[in-house]
């Protein structure tokens, strides 16, 4: 059996669409559970845990840190021993078990389930992304387009999961644990699909550890100077993604509580679940993602496509613009009334535009710059930078009320001050990244396009 299933030069490899569907169901489970997590922890009326919003945000931060830090270990194990295929299967099984534990209405099974989902995500997420990179040769021009398609799978799954799990979890008829159980069903569907079709569409891709394949294709000695420079550039870019994700991840914590407590959610006689506002992000991405991909392609044909650091600078600026809407919405809500849902919709939309300039581009960049023998490990480090952001995002969200009371500083007054933090941090990071972009491009030796 060959390394890669045959594919046309113009079309994408068939295996990409299988990975699209598998990732879609895994993200259905992850984002579906994530949409209702802090709301369940802080709920006091419908069988939730009854914690304060600050404590719920801190726990969410630690959970996010674990889910995105463990891919470093998952990538290392895949590189050295298991390969990406086996790691994905193990990860999917552990994730499903975790969601079903959370579906049981007891506190011990809830925490056990959170731990299992985090561990399983460590094995699954990094290796799914790495396997997409394994579909392409070193200079295959289809790579960026392939990652954009794969990233659409992430967001289709997120959209469906947030709507389904959010509806069940916040519905008085069903309840939180039905939402968690629904997430588990999604993961089982993804695993079954993968096991059924893997050999047909992916061949033996992912069966061997990356280090074993590297031994077949290249010397296993120390890294070359160019490889070391590329890795240094990649690590620097990872640092600049942290302020972006710290701001972005307010969606599931402080912005989630804003939707529940300060937003007019009544549509006719239907009270919209607060968690549904998070689905604006994947919904907008599905609509405009192809337009961004087409724009990069068109600019590339003319030799005017921005470099990866330039795209990420734009992402940080767009993040700041999104939080300008949150500042104004929070300022209006500080007077005690419920505000229009369009403030949240506008903020999520600009955050999504920023995400399109950073996340799929970053995943592709890792597979371009990382040496083959370190591919899964470096993908794990990419997600580790996100884990730091998740932790910081949760701890910052826990300060929402203290900032709103003016205990830390006073600018506009109220919760608007809290969201203004992310306007400033995003703009400062954008300015710094723009300043070092020429140096980063030299270190990448042309592989950032």
Buried (B, 14 or more C-beta within 10 A) or exposed (E): EEEBBEBEEEEBBBBBBBBBBBBBBBBBBBBBBBBBBBBBBBBEEEEBBEBEBBBBBBBBBBBBBBBBBBBBBBBBBBBBEBBBBBBBBBBBBBBBBBBBBBBBEEEEBBBBBBBBBBBBBBBBBBBBBBBBBBBBEEEBEBBBBBBBBBBBBBBBBBBBBBBBBBBBBBBEEBBBBBBBBBBBBBBBBBBEBBEEBBEEBBBBBBBBBBBBBBBEEEEEEEEEEEBEBBBBBBBBBBEBBBBBBBBBBBBBBBBBBBBBEBBEBEEEEEEBBBBBBBBBBBBBBBEBBEEBBEEBBEEBEEEEBBBBBBBBBBBBBBBBBBBBBBBBBBBBBBEEEEBEBEBBBBBBBBBBBBBBBBBBBBBBBBBBBBBBBBBBBBBBBBBBBBBBBBBBBBBBBBBBBEBBEEEEEEEBEBBBBBBBBBBEBBBEBBEBBBEBBEEBBEBBEEBBB
